[in-house]
Amino acid sequence: MKRLLLIFVPLIPLLGQEATSGFDLRATVTGEVLSNGERSDAAVRSVFYPTWKLSEHWVVSGGLEVISQPFFPGDLDRPGLSTRFRVLNANLGYSRIWKKASLVVRMGQLPSAMGSFLLRYDDADNPMVDAPMEYGYYGSGITTLGLAGAEADVTVGKWDARAQFANSSPADARSVFDDGQFGSWVGGMGYTIRQGLHVGIAGYRGPYLYQSDPYYRPGPGGLHNLPASGYGVDGEWDKGHWNTTGEWHRFDLAYYVIPTLREEAGYVEVKRVLHPRWYVGERSGYLHTSYGFGGETYEAVVGYRPNMHQIVKVGYGVEHELPSGRLAGTFTAQLVTTLHPLSFALR
C-alpha cells in the first residue's frame, strides 16, 4: 500500500459521513512479559492518537506514548526500571484529494519519513514484538522519535513521493529545546507495481552531532560540516495469506579525527495467516558497521486474535552480538488492545 495512504487514513477518523469537524481519540495499550533467562520483567506501553478535524481539509493529529522500560528485548541489558512519556507526533495537516491524486502537508512534530517500518511501529500493526535493528529511540540509523519540521506527501496514479525538512537528523533526534539543531532533509518515492506489490526508495542528509555528544571529537570545521547520510530501498508484497516486507539501508556518519562510521542494515519479515484468528511471523535482520559492532537478529512469533480489538503474541528472538559473538535469546508475550473511547462530530 502506498505510504501516503497509510499516513492519510489516521488523519481522517470516521466522524460521520456528513461531519466537517469533530474530535476522535484512539489508543493502543500493550501489556507484556519478557525474559532472557537472566532477567524477567513486565512492561506496559500505551500510545494515544488524538485527532481534531477542524474542517474538510484541516486536521490536528498526534501520537503520545507512555512506555515502561525495559519493554523491547534489548532493554533487558540495561539496569533499572523507568517510565517515559514521549510525543511521537503532534502536527497540523492540510489535505486535498482528487480523482487520481492526493496531497497532504503537515507541520509540527513528525515521524521520520525515512524507511517504511515506522508505518507499522504501533503494536497493533506490527505482527512481531521487536523492531528492526536500524530503528530505535537514540543511536540508531532511523529514530522512532518525532522530529520537528514540515513534510509534503503526494500521490499521482501509482506513484507516491514525500519530502521532509526537520530540525535534526533521523540518525540523532533532537528536541526543539536541545542544542545542536541543524536542518536535515529526507526524501523518498515509491511505485505500486500492482495491487499488493509496492517498492520504494528513500534517503536523508544533514548534521547529526552536537557539542555535548560523548562521541563528538572537535575538528577543524563546525558541527554543521559533519553530516549523517542514509539511503535505502523497501518493498512489500501481499498475496493471499502471505505478507512479505523488507528493507535495506546504508548509513554514513562523518567524524573529524576518527574514520567515518559506516553502517549497513536490512531485514526481511514474512507473515502467514493460518486462520482468521491465527497467524505466524518471522523476521531476520542484521546491522553491520565499519567499527565491527552490530549483529544479526532472528525472531519468530505466533499471533492469536481472541476478538476484533485484541491480539495475543508469543514470540522468541535470538540476537547474535558483535564483536563478542554472544547469543542472547528472549521470550516475549504480549496482549495488545485497541481502544476507541471517544469520537464526536461538531458540525
C-alpha positions in Angstrom: 0.0 0.0 0.0 1.2 3.5 -0.8 2.9 5.3 2.1 0.8 8.4 1.7 -2.4 6.5 2.2 -1.1 4.9 5.4 -0.3 8.4 6.6 -3.5 9.9 5.4 -6.0 7.4 6.9 -5.3 8.2 10.6 -5.7 11.9 9.9 -9.4 11.5 8.9 -11.3 9.4 11.5 -14.8 8.2 10.9 -16.6 11.1 12.5 -19.7 10.7 10.3 -20.0 10.9 6.5 -21.5 14.5 6.7 -19.4 15.9 9.5 -16.8 18.6 8.5 -15.3 18.8 12.0 -15.0 16.8 15.2 -12.8 15.0 17.6 -11.6 11.4 17.7 -9.4 9.5 20.2 -8.0 6.1 19.7 -5.4 4.2 21.7 -3.3 1.0 21.6 -2.4 -0.5 25.0 0.2 -3.3 25.3 0.8 -5.4 28.3 3.9 -7.6 28.1 6.2 -10.0 30.0 9.7 -10.7 28.7 12.6 -12.9 29.9 16.1 -13.6 28.7 16.9 -16.3 31.2 18.8 -13.9 33.4 16.2 -11.2 33.9 12.4 -11.2 33.7 10.1 -8.2 33.7 6.6 -7.0 33.0 6.0 -3.8 30.9 3.2 -1.6 29.6 3.2 0.6 26.5 0.3 2.9 25.7 0.1 5.1 22.6 -2.8 7.6 22.3 -3.9 9.1 18.9 -6.0 12.2 19.4 -7.3 13.8 16.2 -9.2 17.1 15.9 -10.7 17.6 12.5 -11.0 21.4 12.0 -12.6 21.4 8.6 -12.8 19.4 5.4 -9.1 19.9 4.7 -7.5 20.8 8.0 -6.7 18.5 10.9 -4.6 18.4 14.1 -3.3 15.0 15.0 -0.9 13.4 17.5 0.7 10.3 18.8 1.5 10.3 22.6 3.5 7.4 24.0 3.7 6.3 27.7 6.1 3.3 28.0 7.7 1.4 30.9 11.2 0.1 30.4 12.5 -2.5 29.8 10.0 -3.0 27.0 11.9 -4.2 24.0 14.2 -7.3 24.3 17.4 -5.2 24.0 16.3 -3.1 27.0 16.9 -6.1 29.4 20.6 -5.5 29.3 20.1 -2.0 30.8 19.8 -1.9 34.6 16.9 -0.3 36.4 13.3 0.4 35.7 11.8 3.6 34.3 8.6 5.1 32.7 8.9 7.6 29.8 6.5 9.9 28.1 7.2 10.8 24.5 5.5 12.9 21.9 5.9 10.8 18.7 3.9 13.2 16.6 1.8 16.4 17.0 1.1 18.3 13.9 -1.2 20.4 11.8 -2.2 18.9 8.5 -3.8 20.0 5.3 -5.1 17.5 2.7 -6.7 17.5 -0.7 -7.9 14.5 -2.7 -8.6 14.5 -6.5 -9.7 11.6 -8.7 -6.2 10.2 -9.3 -4.0 12.3 -7.0 -3.8 13.5 -3.4 -1.7 15.9 -1.3 -1.0 16.0 2.4 1.1 18.8 4.0 2.0 18.7 7.7 3.9 20.9 10.1 4.9 20.1 13.7 6.3 17.0 15.4 6.6 14.3 12.7 7.8 10.7 12.5 10.8 10.4 10.2 9.9 10.0 6.5 12.9 7.6 6.2 12.1 3.9 5.7 8.8 2.1 6.0 8.7 0.3 9.4 7.5 3.5 11.2 4.2 3.0 9.4 3.9 -0.3 11.4 5.5 0.9 14.7 2.2 0.6 16.6 1.9 -2.8 18.3 -1.4 -3.4 16.6 0.2 -3.0 13.2 3.5 -4.7 13.9 3.0 -8.5 13.7 6.3 -9.1 15.6 7.2 -7.9 19.1 10.5 -6.2 18.4 11.7 -3.6 15.9 14.4 -4.0 13.2 17.9 -3.2 14.4 18.3 0.0 12.4 15.3 1.6 14.3 15.4 2.9 17.8 14.9 5.9 20.1 18.6 7.0 20.1 21.8 5.9 18.4 20.1 4.1 15.5 20.2 4.8 11.8 16.5 5.8 11.9 14.9 7.3 15.1 11.5 6.2 16.2 11.1 9.6 18.0 9.3 12.5 16.4 11.2 15.3 14.6 10.1 19.0 14.5 9.6 20.1 10.9 7.4 20.0 7.8 6.5 17.4 5.3 4.7 17.1 2.0 3.3 13.8 0.7 1.9 13.3 -2.8 0.3 10.5 -4.8 -0.3 10.6 -8.6 -1.7 7.4 -10.0 0.6 4.5 -8.9 3.4 6.9 -7.8 3.9 8.3 -4.3 6.5 10.8 -3.1 7.5 12.6 0.1 9.8 15.4 1.2 10.6 16.3 4.8 12.7 19.0 6.4 13.3 18.6 10.1 15.3 20.3 13.0 17.6 17.3 13.4 18.8 14.1 11.7 16.9 10.8 11.7 20.3 9.4 13.0 20.1 11.5 16.2 16.7 13.1 17.1 16.9 16.5 19.0 14.2 18.2 20.8 13.3 21.8 19.9 14.7 22.7 23.4 18.1 21.0 22.8 21.3 22.4 21.5 22.8 21.0 18.3 19.8 21.6 16.0 20.6 21.6 12.3 18.3 21.3 9.3 18.1 17.8 7.8 16.4 16.7 4.6 14.6 13.4 4.0 13.1 12.4 0.7 11.6 9.3 -0.9 9.3 7.9 -3.5 7.6 4.6 -4.4 5.6 2.8 -7.1 2.8 0.3 -6.8 3.6 -2.3 -9.5 0.2 -4.0 -9.0 -2.3 -4.4 -6.1 -0.3 -5.7 -3.1 3.2 -5.1 -4.6 4.9 -1.9 -3.8 8.6 -0.8 -3.9 10.2 2.4 -2.6 13.5 4.3 -2.1 14.4 7.0 0.4 17.4 9.0 1.6 18.4 11.7 4.1 21.3 14.0 4.8 22.1 16.6 7.4 24.3 17.3 10.5 23.7 14.9 13.4 26.2 15.7 16.2 26.1 18.3 19.0 28.7 19.8 21.3 27.9 17.7 24.4 27.6 14.4 22.5 30.0 11.9 24.0 31.0 10.8 20.5 31.8 14.3 19.3 35.5 15.0 18.6 36.5 18.6 17.9 38.0 19.2 14.5 38.9 22.0 12.1 35.3 22.7 11.0 31.9 23.3 12.7 29.3 20.7 13.6 27.3 21.6 10.5 30.2 20.1 8.4 29.7 16.7 10.0 26.6 15.2 8.1 24.9 11.9 8.5 23.6 10.5 5.3 21.5 7.5 4.6 19.7 5.8 1.8 17.7 2.6 1.3 15.1 0.6 -0.5 12.0 -1.1 0.8 9.3 -3.4 -0.6 6.0 -5.0 0.3 4.3 -8.0 -1.3 0.8 -9.1 -0.3 -0.6 -12.2 -1.9 -3.3 -14.4 -0.5 -2.5 -15.4 3.1 1.1 -14.2 2.7 2.6 -10.8 3.5 6.3 -10.1 3.0 8.1 -6.8 3.8 11.7 -5.9 3.7 14.2 -3.0 3.8 17.9 -2.4 3.2 19.8 0.7 4.4 23.2 2.2 4.3 24.3 5.0 6.8 27.4 7.1 6.8 28.2 9.2 9.9 31.1 11.6 9.4 33.7 12.4 12.0 36.8 14.7 12.1 39.5 12.9 14.0 38.4 9.3 13.6 37.2 7.4 10.4 33.6 7.9 9.3 31.2 5.3 10.8 29.5 3.2 8.1 26.5 1.0 8.8 24.6 -1.4 6.7 21.3 -2.9 7.8 18.4 -4.8 6.5 15.6 -7.3 7.3 13.0 -9.5 5.7 9.7 -10.1 7.5 7.2 -12.8 6.5 3.7 -13.2 7.9 1.4 -16.1 7.1 -2.3 -16.1 8.1 -3.3 -19.6 9.1 -6.9 -18.8 10.1 -8.9 -15.5 10.6 -7.7 -15.7 14.2 -4.2 -17.2 13.9 -1.0 -16.1 12.1 2.7 -16.9 12.3 5.5 -14.4 11.6 9.3 -14.4 11.2 11.8 -11.6 10.8 15.5 -12.0 10.1 17.7 -8.9 10.2 21.2 -7.6 10.6 23.2 -4.4 11.3 27.0 -4.4 10.5 29.3 -1.5 11.0 32.8 -0.5 9.9 33.8 -0.5 13.6 32.9 -4.2 14.0 29.9 -3.9 16.3 26.3 -4.8 15.5 25.0 -8.3 14.9 22.1 -10.3 13.5 18.6 -11.0 14.9 16.1 -13.8 14.3 12.5 -13.6 15.6 9.5 -15.9 15.4 6.0 -15.1 16.6 2.7 -16.8 16.9 -0.3 -14.4 17.0 -3.9 -15.0 18.0 -6.9 -12.7 17.8 -9.5 -13.5 20.6 -11.7 -10.7 19.2 -11.5 -7.8 16.8 -9.9 -5.4 19.4 -7.1 -7.7 20.8 -4.1 -9.6 19.7 -2.1 -12.1 21.8 1.5 -12.5 20.6 4.0 -15.1 21.8 7.5 -14.8 20.4 11.1 -15.8 20.8 14.0 -13.9 19.4 17.8 -14.5 19.2 20.4 -11.8 18.7 24.0 -12.6 17.7 26.0 -9.8 19.1 29.2 -8.5 17.5 32.1 -8.4 18.2 31.6 -10.6 21.3 29.8 -13.4 19.3 27.3 -13.8 22.2 24.0 -15.3 21.5 21.1 -13.7 23.5 17.6 -15.2 23.4 14.5 -13.5 24.7 11.0 -14.9 25.3 8.2 -12.3 25.0 4.4 -12.5 25.4 2.1 -9.5 24.6 -1.6 -8.7 24.9 -2.3 -5.8 22.5 -5.7 -4.0 22.9 -7.0 -1.3 20.6 -9.5 1.2 22.1 -11.7 3.9 20.6 -13.0 5.7 23.7 -14.1 8.9 22.2 -15.5 10.2 18.9 -17.9 13.0 18.2 -18.8 15.4 15.4 -19.0 19.2 16.0 -20.9 20.1 12.8 
